Amino acid sequence: MTDKTEANRQVALRVVNAVGSGDKATVASLLHPELDWWLNGIGHLDREQFLGSLDMLASAKVGGFTIMSTTAEGDRVAVEMSGRFEYEDGRVYENNYCELMTIRDGLVYRVHAFFDAIAASKAFPEVGAS
C-alpha cells in the first residue's frame, strides 16, 4: 500500500470515528466542499445536508461504530462496520454498514453508504426510507 493510499484510509477511518462519536467539528473538517454522500433508501446529501443528518446519531447517550474491515486502493476506501447507539428514551439503534468513499485533496469527496434501511426507519420513523 502506498503512503497516499494509507493516508486516504486514515481519512476514512477518522471521519467514521468522528461520526460515531458525534464529533461534528471533526467530521466537517474532513468533508470536501463538494461532498456527495449517498445513503441507500434516502438518496444524495450534500455537505450541509449530511452534517445536519448527524444530529440523529449525535443525540445518543452512548454509541459508536466498530470497524470490521477496510480496503483501500488509490483514492478509494471501503469501510465495513457495525454501529450501536442507545438513546435516553430507551431506543437502541443497531445496524451494519459498508461505506465506499472517494478521497480528494485529503477530504471525503464521494460516499456510497449501504445499511439496513428498515432497521434505520424503525429507530428513526420520522425520517423513513424513500
Chimera marker file (.cmm) of the C-alpha trace (Angstrom):
<marker_set name="trace">
<marker id="1" x="0.000" y="0.000" z="0.000" r="1" g="1" b="0" radius="0.5"/>
<marker id="2" x="1.394" y="3.408" z="-0.927" r="1" g="1" b="0" radius="0.5"/>
<marker id="3" x="1.712" y="6.225" z="1.587" r="1" g="1" b="0" radius="0.5"/>
<marker id="4" x="-1.079" y="8.144" z="-0.195" r="1" g="1" b="0" radius="0.5"/>
<marker id="5" x="-3.413" y="5.150" z="-0.121" r="1" g="1" b="0" radius="0.5"/>
<marker id="6" x="-2.736" y="4.669" z="3.594" r="1" g="1" b="0" radius="0.5"/>
<marker id="7" x="-3.330" y="8.393" z="4.192" r="1" g="1" b="0" radius="0.5"/>
<marker id="8" x="-6.692" y="8.074" z="2.403" r="1" g="1" b="0" radius="0.5"/>
<marker id="9" x="-7.597" y="5.065" z="4.561" r="1" g="1" b="0" radius="0.5"/>
<marker id="10" x="-6.788" y="7.098" z="7.676" r="1" g="1" b="0" radius="0.5"/>
<marker id="11" x="-9.054" y="9.958" z="6.493" r="1" g="1" b="0" radius="0.5"/>
<marker id="12" x="-11.905" y="7.481" z="6.007" r="1" g="1" b="0" radius="0.5"/>
<marker id="13" x="-11.369" y="5.990" z="9.461" r="1" g="1" b="0" radius="0.5"/>
<marker id="14" x="-11.168" y="9.414" z="11.086" r="1" g="1" b="0" radius="0.5"/>
<marker id="15" x="-14.481" y="10.504" z="9.552" r="1" g="1" b="0" radius="0.5"/>
<marker id="16" x="-16.208" y="7.239" z="10.537" r="1" g="1" b="0" radius="0.5"/>
<marker id="17" x="-14.965" y="7.502" z="14.118" r="1" g="1" b="0" radius="0.5"/>
<marker id="18" x="-15.948" y="11.175" z="14.320" r="1" g="1" b="0" radius="0.5"/>
<marker id="19" x="-19.465" y="10.417" z="13.011" r="1" g="1" b="0" radius="0.5"/>
<marker id="20" x="-19.811" y="7.599" z="15.546" r="1" g="1" b="0" radius="0.5"/>
<marker id="21" x="-18.702" y="9.759" z="18.455" r="1" g="1" b="0" radius="0.5"/>
<marker id="22" x="-20.862" y="12.755" z="17.463" r="1" g="1" b="0" radius="0.5"/>
<marker id="23" x="-17.838" y="14.989" z="16.779" r="1" g="1" b="0" radius="0.5"/>
<marker id="24" x="-19.406" y="17.186" z="14.100" r="1" g="1" b="0" radius="0.5"/>
<marker id="25" x="-16.484" y="19.647" z="14.080" r="1" g="1" b="0" radius="0.5"/>
<marker id="26" x="-14.037" y="16.899" z="13.121" r="1" g="1" b="0" radius="0.5"/>
<marker id="27" x="-16.482" y="15.470" z="10.575" r="1" g="1" b="0" radius="0.5"/>
<marker id="28" x="-16.875" y="18.906" z="8.988" r="1" g="1" b="0" radius="0.5"/>
<marker id="29" x="-13.106" y="19.355" z="8.800" r="1" g="1" b="0" radius="0.5"/>
<marker id="30" x="-12.790" y="16.081" z="6.853" r="1" g="1" b="0" radius="0.5"/>
<marker id="31" x="-15.523" y="16.710" z="4.252" r="1" g="1" b="0" radius="0.5"/>
<marker id="32" x="-14.829" y="18.136" z="0.810" r="1" g="1" b="0" radius="0.5"/>
<marker id="33" x="-16.869" y="21.269" z="-0.011" r="1" g="1" b="0" radius="0.5"/>
<marker id="34" x="-18.414" y="19.396" z="-2.982" r="1" g="1" b="0" radius="0.5"/>
<marker id="35" x="-19.309" y="16.311" z="-0.938" r="1" g="1" b="0" radius="0.5"/>
<marker id="36" x="-21.902" y="13.900" z="-2.335" r="1" g="1" b="0" radius="0.5"/>
<marker id="37" x="-22.907" y="11.364" z="0.360" r="1" g="1" b="0" radius="0.5"/>
<marker id="38" x="-25.400" y="8.815" z="-0.984" r="1" g="1" b="0" radius="0.5"/>
<marker id="39" x="-27.387" y="6.718" z="1.507" r="1" g="1" b="0" radius="0.5"/>
<marker id="40" x="-29.373" y="3.735" z="0.270" r="1" g="1" b="0" radius="0.5"/>
<marker id="41" x="-33.063" y="4.296" z="0.855" r="1" g="1" b="0" radius="0.5"/>
<marker id="42" x="-32.539" y="8.046" z="1.287" r="1" g="1" b="0" radius="0.5"/>
<marker id="43" x="-30.534" y="9.357" z="-1.678" r="1" g="1" b="0" radius="0.5"/>
<marker id="44" x="-27.895" y="12.022" z="-2.192" r="1" g="1" b="0" radius="0.5"/>
<marker id="45" x="-26.929" y="14.520" z="0.510" r="1" g="1" b="0" radius="0.5"/>
<marker id="46" x="-24.647" y="17.491" z="0.007" r="1" g="1" b="0" radius="0.5"/>
<marker id="47" x="-22.184" y="18.579" z="2.682" r="1" g="1" b="0" radius="0.5"/>
<marker id="48" x="-24.634" y="20.667" z="4.730" r="1" g="1" b="0" radius="0.5"/>
<marker id="49" x="-27.428" y="18.104" z="4.485" r="1" g="1" b="0" radius="0.5"/>
<marker id="50" x="-25.093" y="15.346" z="5.604" r="1" g="1" b="0" radius="0.5"/>
<marker id="51" x="-23.817" y="17.377" z="8.563" r="1" g="1" b="0" radius="0.5"/>
<marker id="52" x="-27.445" y="18.091" z="9.553" r="1" g="1" b="0" radius="0.5"/>
<marker id="53" x="-28.275" y="14.392" z="9.395" r="1" g="1" b="0" radius="0.5"/>
<marker id="54" x="-25.659" y="13.631" z="12.067" r="1" g="1" b="0" radius="0.5"/>
<marker id="55" x="-27.870" y="15.061" z="14.816" r="1" g="1" b="0" radius="0.5"/>
<marker id="56" x="-29.766" y="11.752" z="14.981" r="1" g="1" b="0" radius="0.5"/>
<marker id="57" x="-26.638" y="9.798" z="15.903" r="1" g="1" b="0" radius="0.5"/>
<marker id="58" x="-25.051" y="12.593" z="17.949" r="1" g="1" b="0" radius="0.5"/>
<marker id="59" x="-28.108" y="12.731" z="20.239" r="1" g="1" b="0" radius="0.5"/>
<marker id="60" x="-27.405" y="9.196" z="21.522" r="1" g="1" b="0" radius="0.5"/>
<marker id="61" x="-26.332" y="8.966" z="25.148" r="1" g="1" b="0" radius="0.5"/>
<marker id="62" x="-23.990" y="6.078" z="24.284" r="1" g="1" b="0" radius="0.5"/>
<marker id="63" x="-22.858" y="4.811" z="20.925" r="1" g="1" b="0" radius="0.5"/>
<marker id="64" x="-20.365" y="4.398" z="18.187" r="1" g="1" b="0" radius="0.5"/>
<marker id="65" x="-19.061" y="2.247" z="15.380" r="1" g="1" b="0" radius="0.5"/>
<marker id="66" x="-16.921" y="-0.856" z="15.445" r="1" g="1" b="0" radius="0.5"/>
<marker id="67" x="-14.713" y="-1.149" z="12.363" r="1" g="1" b="0" radius="0.5"/>
<marker id="68" x="-14.795" y="-4.675" z="10.978" r="1" g="1" b="0" radius="0.5"/>
<marker id="69" x="-12.587" y="-4.215" z="7.898" r="1" g="1" b="0" radius="0.5"/>
<marker id="70" x="-11.143" y="-1.709" z="5.466" r="1" g="1" b="0" radius="0.5"/>
<marker id="71" x="-9.894" y="-1.995" z="1.913" r="1" g="1" b="0" radius="0.5"/>
<marker id="72" x="-8.024" y="0.830" z="0.219" r="1" g="1" b="0" radius="0.5"/>
<marker id="73" x="-6.871" y="1.287" z="-3.355" r="1" g="1" b="0" radius="0.5"/>
<marker id="74" x="-5.677" y="4.649" z="-4.625" r="1" g="1" b="0" radius="0.5"/>
<marker id="75" x="-8.249" y="7.308" z="-3.746" r="1" g="1" b="0" radius="0.5"/>
<marker id="76" x="-10.976" y="4.776" z="-2.848" r="1" g="1" b="0" radius="0.5"/>
<marker id="77" x="-11.573" y="3.305" z="0.600" r="1" g="1" b="0" radius="0.5"/>
<marker id="78" x="-14.201" y="0.769" z="1.695" r="1" g="1" b="0" radius="0.5"/>
<marker id="79" x="-15.103" y="0.601" z="5.378" r="1" g="1" b="0" radius="0.5"/>
<marker id="80" x="-17.235" y="-2.215" z="6.802" r="1" g="1" b="0" radius="0.5"/>
<marker id="81" x="-18.569" y="-1.504" z="10.285" r="1" g="1" b="0" radius="0.5"/>
<marker id="82" x="-21.306" y="-2.124" z="12.799" r="1" g="1" b="0" radius="0.5"/>
<marker id="83" x="-22.961" y="0.531" z="14.921" r="1" g="1" b="0" radius="0.5"/>
<marker id="84" x="-24.845" y="0.600" z="18.177" r="1" g="1" b="0" radius="0.5"/>
<marker id="85" x="-26.453" y="3.702" z="19.671" r="1" g="1" b="0" radius="0.5"/>
<marker id="86" x="-28.580" y="3.969" z="22.841" r="1" g="1" b="0" radius="0.5"/>
<marker id="87" x="-30.972" y="6.868" z="23.437" r="1" g="1" b="0" radius="0.5"/>
<marker id="88" x="-32.492" y="8.448" z="26.570" r="1" g="1" b="0" radius="0.5"/>
<marker id="89" x="-35.981" y="7.285" z="25.501" r="1" g="1" b="0" radius="0.5"/>
<marker id="90" x="-34.841" y="3.643" z="25.595" r="1" g="1" b="0" radius="0.5"/>
<marker id="91" x="-34.397" y="3.210" z="21.852" r="1" g="1" b="0" radius="0.5"/>
<marker id="92" x="-31.444" y="1.141" z="20.686" r="1" g="1" b="0" radius="0.5"/>
<marker id="93" x="-30.299" y="1.546" z="17.097" r="1" g="1" b="0" radius="0.5"/>
<marker id="94" x="-28.084" y="-1.202" z="15.724" r="1" g="1" b="0" radius="0.5"/>
<marker id="95" x="-27.023" y="-1.518" z="12.111" r="1" g="1" b="0" radius="0.5"/>
<marker id="96" x="-24.295" y="-2.792" z="9.812" r="1" g="1" b="0" radius="0.5"/>
<marker id="97" x="-22.725" y="-0.579" z="7.179" r="1" g="1" b="0" radius="0.5"/>
<marker id="98" x="-20.463" y="-0.645" z="4.174" r="1" g="1" b="0" radius="0.5"/>
<marker id="99" x="-19.270" y="2.774" z="3.064" r="1" g="1" b="0" radius="0.5"/>
<marker id="100" x="-17.391" y="3.207" z="-0.187" r="1" g="1" b="0" radius="0.5"/>
<marker id="101" x="-15.501" y="6.507" z="-0.057" r="1" g="1" b="0" radius="0.5"/>
<marker id="102" x="-13.539" y="8.522" z="-2.569" r="1" g="1" b="0" radius="0.5"/>
<marker id="103" x="-10.938" y="10.840" z="-1.046" r="1" g="1" b="0" radius="0.5"/>
<marker id="104" x="-9.901" y="14.006" z="-2.903" r="1" g="1" b="0" radius="0.5"/>
<marker id="105" x="-7.331" y="16.511" z="-1.646" r="1" g="1" b="0" radius="0.5"/>
<marker id="106" x="-7.236" y="14.686" z="1.699" r="1" g="1" b="0" radius="0.5"/>
<marker id="107" x="-11.009" y="15.088" z="2.222" r="1" g="1" b="0" radius="0.5"/>
<marker id="108" x="-14.014" y="12.788" z="1.818" r="1" g="1" b="0" radius="0.5"/>
<marker id="109" x="-15.441" y="13.673" z="-1.594" r="1" g="1" b="0" radius="0.5"/>
<marker id="110" x="-17.933" y="10.910" z="-2.512" r="1" g="1" b="0" radius="0.5"/>
<marker id="111" x="-19.588" y="8.198" z="-0.416" r="1" g="1" b="0" radius="0.5"/>
<marker id="112" x="-21.931" y="5.359" z="-1.251" r="1" g="1" b="0" radius="0.5"/>
<marker id="113" x="-23.237" y="4.151" z="2.118" r="1" g="1" b="0" radius="0.5"/>
<marker id="114" x="-25.105" y="0.874" z="2.370" r="1" g="1" b="0" radius="0.5"/>
<marker id="115" x="-27.005" y="-0.169" z="5.502" r="1" g="1" b="0" radius="0.5"/>
<marker id="116" x="-30.245" y="-1.846" z="6.601" r="1" g="1" b="0" radius="0.5"/>
<marker id="117" x="-32.782" y="0.875" z="5.804" r="1" g="1" b="0" radius="0.5"/>
<marker id="118" x="-35.560" y="-0.999" z="7.643" r="1" g="1" b="0" radius="0.5"/>
<marker id="119" x="-33.565" y="-1.008" z="10.897" r="1" g="1" b="0" radius="0.5"/>
<marker id="120" x="-32.895" y="2.708" z="10.443" r="1" g="1" b="0" radius="0.5"/>
<marker id="121" x="-36.556" y="3.547" z="9.766" r="1" g="1" b="0" radius="0.5"/>
<marker id="122" x="-37.641" y="1.592" z="12.868" r="1" g="1" b="0" radius="0.5"/>
<marker id="123" x="-35.228" y="3.582" z="15.041" r="1" g="1" b="0" radius="0.5"/>
<marker id="124" x="-35.955" y="6.894" z="13.290" r="1" g="1" b="0" radius="0.5"/>
<marker id="125" x="-39.548" y="6.714" z="11.947" r="1" g="1" b="0" radius="0.5"/>
<marker id="126" x="-39.578" y="10.479" z="11.434" r="1" g="1" b="0" radius="0.5"/>
<marker id="127" x="-37.022" y="10.062" z="8.613" r="1" g="1" b="0" radius="0.5"/>
<marker id="128" x="-38.299" y="6.918" z="6.912" r="1" g="1" b="0" radius="0.5"/>
<marker id="129" x="-36.885" y="5.374" z="3.751" r="1" g="1" b="0" radius="0.5"/>
<marker id="130" x="-37.798" y="6.867" z="0.403" r="1" g="1" b="0" radius="0.5"/>
<link id1="1" id2="2" r="1" g="1" b="0" radius="0.2"/>
<link id1="2" id2="3" r="1" g="1" b="0" radius="0.2"/>
<link id1="3" id2="4" r="1" g="1" b="0" radius="0.2"/>
<link id1="4" id2="5" r="1" g="1" b="0" radius="0.2"/>
<link id1="5" id2="6" r="1" g="1" b="0" radius="0.2"/>
<link id1="6" id2="7" r="1" g="1" b="0" radius="0.2"/>
<link id1="7" id2="8" r="1" g="1" b="0" radius="0.2"/>
<link id1="8" id2="9" r="1" g="1" b="0" radius="0.2"/>
<link id1="9" id2="10" r="1" g="1" b="0" radius="0.2"/>
<link id1="10" id2="11" r="1" g="1" b="0" radius="0.2"/>
<link id1="11" id2="12" r="1" g="1" b="0" radius="0.2"/>
<link id1="12" id2="13" r="1" g="1" b="0" radius="0.2"/>
<link id1="13" id2="14" r="1" g="1" b="0" radius="0.2"/>
<link id1="14" id2="15" r="1" g="1" b="0" radius="0.2"/>
<link id1="15" id2="16" r="1" g="1" b="0" radius="0.2"/>
<link id1="16" id2="17" r="1" g="1" b="0" radius="0.2"/>
<link id1="17" id2="18" r="1" g="1" b="0" radius="0.2"/>
<link id1="18" id2="19" r="1" g="1" b="0" radius="0.2"/>
<link id1="19" id2="20" r="1" g="1" b="0" radius="0.2"/>
<link id1="20" id2="21" r="1" g="1" b="0" radius="0.2"/>
<link id1="21" id2="22" r="1" g="1" b="0" radius="0.2"/>
<link id1="22" id2="23" r="1" g="1" b="0" radius="0.2"/>
<link id1="23" id2="24" r="1" g="1" b="0" radius="0.2"/>
<link id1="24" id2="25" r="1" g="1" b="0" radius="0.2"/>
<link id1="25" id2="26" r="1" g="1" b="0" radius="0.2"/>
<link id1="26" id2="27" r="1" g="1" b="0" radius="0.2"/>
<link id1="27" id2="28" r="1" g="1" b="0" radius="0.2"/>
<link id1="28" id2="29" r="1" g="1" b="0" radius="0.2"/>
<link id1="29" id2="30" r="1" g="1" b="0" radius="0.2"/>
<link id1="30" id2="31" r="1" g="1" b="0" radius="0.2"/>
<link id1="31" id2="32" r="1" g="1" b="0" radius="0.2"/>
<link id1="32" id2="33" r="1" g="1" b="0" radius="0.2"/>
<link id1="33" id2="34" r="1" g="1" b="0" radius="0.2"/>
<link id1="34" id2="35" r="1" g="1" b="0" radius="0.2"/>
<link id1="35" id2="36" r="1" g="1" b="0" radius="0.2"/>
<link id1="36" id2="37" r="1" g="1" b="0" radius="0.2"/>
<link id1="37" id2="38" r="1" g="1" b="0" radius="0.2"/>
<link id1="38" id2="39" r="1" g="1" b="0" radius="0.2"/>
<link id1="39" id2="40" r="1" g="1" b="0" radius="0.2"/>
<link id1="40" id2="41" r="1" g="1" b="0" radius="0.2"/>
<link id1="41" id2="42" r="1" g="1" b="0" radius="0.2"/>
<link id1="42" id2="43" r="1" g="1" b="0" radius="0.2"/>
<link id1="43" id2="44" r="1" g="1" b="0" radius="0.2"/>
<link id1="44" id2="45" r="1" g="1" b="0" radius="0.2"/>
<link id1="45" id2="46" r="1" g="1" b="0" radius="0.2"/>
<link id1="46" id2="47" r="1" g="1" b="0" radius="0.2"/>
<link id1="47" id2="48" r="1" g="1" b="0" radius="0.2"/>
<link id1="48" id2="49" r="1" g="1" b="0" radius="0.2"/>
<link id1="49" id2="50" r="1" g="1" b="0" radius="0.2"/>
<link id1="50" id2="51" r="1" g="1" b="0" radius="0.2"/>
<link id1="51" id2="52" r="1" g="1" b="0" radius="0.2"/>
<link id1="52" id2="53" r="1" g="1" b="0" radius="0.2"/>
<link id1="53" id2="54" r="1" g="1" b="0" radius="0.2"/>
<link id1="54" id2="55" r="1" g="1" b="0" radius="0.2"/>
<link id1="55" id2="56" r="1" g="1" b="0" radius="0.2"/>
<link id1="56" id2="57" r="1" g="1" b="0" radius="0.2"/>
<link id1="57" id2="58" r="1" g="1" b="0" radius="0.2"/>
<link id1="58" id2="59" r="1" g="1" b="0" radius="0.2"/>
<link id1="59" id2="60" r="1" g="1" b="0" radius="0.2"/>
<link id1="60" id2="61" r="1" g="1" b="0" radius="0.2"/>
<link id1="61" id2="62" r="1" g="1" b="0" radius="0.2"/>
<link id1="62" id2="63" r="1" g="1" b="0" radius="0.2"/>
<link id1="63" id2="64" r="1" g="1" b="0" radius="0.2"/>
<link id1="64" id2="65" r="1" g="1" b="0" radius="0.2"/>
<link id1="65" id2="66" r="1" g="1" b="0" radius="0.2"/>
<link id1="66" id2="67" r="1" g="1" b="0" radius="0.2"/>
<link id1="67" id2="68" r="1" g="1" b="0" radius="0.2"/>
<link id1="68" id2="69" r="1" g="1" b="0" radius="0.2"/>
<link id1="69" id2="70" r="1" g="1" b="0" radius="0.2"/>
<link id1="70" id2="71" r="1" g="1" b="0" radius="0.2"/>
<link id1="71" id2="72" r="1" g="1" b="0" radius="0.2"/>
<link id1="72" id2="73" r="1" g="1" b="0" radius="0.2"/>
<link id1="73" id2="74" r="1" g="1" b="0" radius="0.2"/>
<link id1="74" id2="75" r="1" g="1" b="0" radius="0.2"/>
<link id1="75" id2="76" r="1" g="1" b="0" radius="0.2"/>
<link id1="76" id2="77" r="1" g="1" b="0" radius="0.2"/>
<link id1="77" id2="78" r="1" g="1" b="0" radius="0.2"/>
<link id1="78" id2="79" r="1" g="1" b="0" radius="0.2"/>
<link id1="79" id2="80" r="1" g="1" b="0" radius="0.2"/>
<link id1="80" id2="81" r="1" g="1" b="0" radius="0.2"/>
<link id1="81" id2="82" r="1" g="1" b="0" radius="0.2"/>
<link id1="82" id2="83" r="1" g="1" b="0" radius="0.2"/>
<link id1="83" id2="84" r="1" g="1" b="0" radius="0.2"/>
<link id1="84" id2="85" r="1" g="1" b="0" radius="0.2"/>
<link id1="85" id2="86" r="1" g="1" b="0" radius="0.2"/>
<link id1="86" id2="87" r="1" g="1" b="0" radius="0.2"/>
<link id1="87" id2="88" r="1" g="1" b="0" radius="0.2"/>
<link id1="88" id2="89" r="1" g="1" b="0" radius="0.2"/>
<link id1="89" id2="90" r="1" g="1" b="0" radius="0.2"/>
<link id1="90" id2="91" r="1" g="1" b="0" radius="0.2"/>
<link id1="91" id2="92" r="1" g="1" b="0" radius="0.2"/>
<link id1="92" id2="93" r="1" g="1" b="0" radius="0.2"/>
<link id1="93" id2="94" r="1" g="1" b="0" radius="0.2"/>
<link id1="94" id2="95" r="1" g="1" b="0" radius="0.2"/>
<link id1="95" id2="96" r="1" g="1" b="0" radius="0.2"/>
<link id1="96" id2="97" r="1" g="1" b="0" radius="0.2"/>
<link id1="97" id2="98" r="1" g="1" b="0" radius="0.2"/>
<link id1="98" id2="99" r="1" g="1" b="0" radius="0.2"/>
<link id1="99" id2="100" r="1" g="1" b="0" radius="0.2"/>
<link id1="100" id2="101" r="1" g="1" b="0" radius="0.2"/>
<link id1="101" id2="102" r="1" g="1" b="0" radius="0.2"/>
<link id1="102" id2="103" r="1" g="1" b="0" radius="0.2"/>
<link id1="103" id2="104" r="1" g="1" b="0" radius="0.2"/>
<link id1="104" id2="105" r="1" g="1" b="0" radius="0.2"/>
<link id1="105" id2="106" r="1" g="1" b="0" radius="0.2"/>
<link id1="106" id2="107" r="1" g="1" b="0" radius="0.2"/>
<link id1="107" id2="108" r="1" g="1" b="0" radius="0.2"/>
<link id1="108" id2="109" r="1" g="1" b="0" radius="0.2"/>
<link id1="109" id2="110" r="1" g="1" b="0" radius="0.2"/>
<link id1="110" id2="111" r="1" g="1" b="0" radius="0.2"/>
<link id1="111" id2="112" r="1" g="1" b="0" radius="0.2"/>
<link id1="112" id2="113" r="1" g="1" b="0" radius="0.2"/>
<link id1="113" id2="114" r="1" g="1" b="0" radius="0.2"/>
<link id1="114" id2="115" r="1" g="1" b="0" radius="0.2"/>
<link id1="115" id2="116" r="1" g="1" b="0" radius="0.2"/>
<link id1="116" id2="117" r="1" g="1" b="0" radius="0.2"/>
<link id1="117" id2="118" r="1" g="1" b="0" radius="0.2"/>
<link id1="118" id2="119" r="1" g="1" b="0" radius="0.2"/>
<link id1="119" id2="120" r="1" g="1" b="0" radius="0.2"/>
<link id1="120" id2="121" r="1" g="1" b="0" radius="0.2"/>
<link id1="121" id2="122" r="1" g="1" b="0" radius="0.2"/>
<link id1="122" id2="123" r="1" g="1" b="0" radius="0.2"/>
<link id1="123" id2="124" r="1" g="1" b="0" radius="0.2"/>
<link id1="124" id2="125" r="1" g="1" b="0" radius="0.2"/>
<link id1="125" id2="126" r="1" g="1" b="0" radius="0.2"/>
<link id1="126" id2="127" r="1" g="1" b="0" radius="0.2"/>
<link id1="127" id2="128" r="1" g="1" b="0" radius="0.2"/>
<link id1="128" id2="129" r="1" g="1" b="0" radius="0.2"/>
<link id1="129" id2="130" r="1" g="1" b="0" radius="0.2"/>
</marker_set>
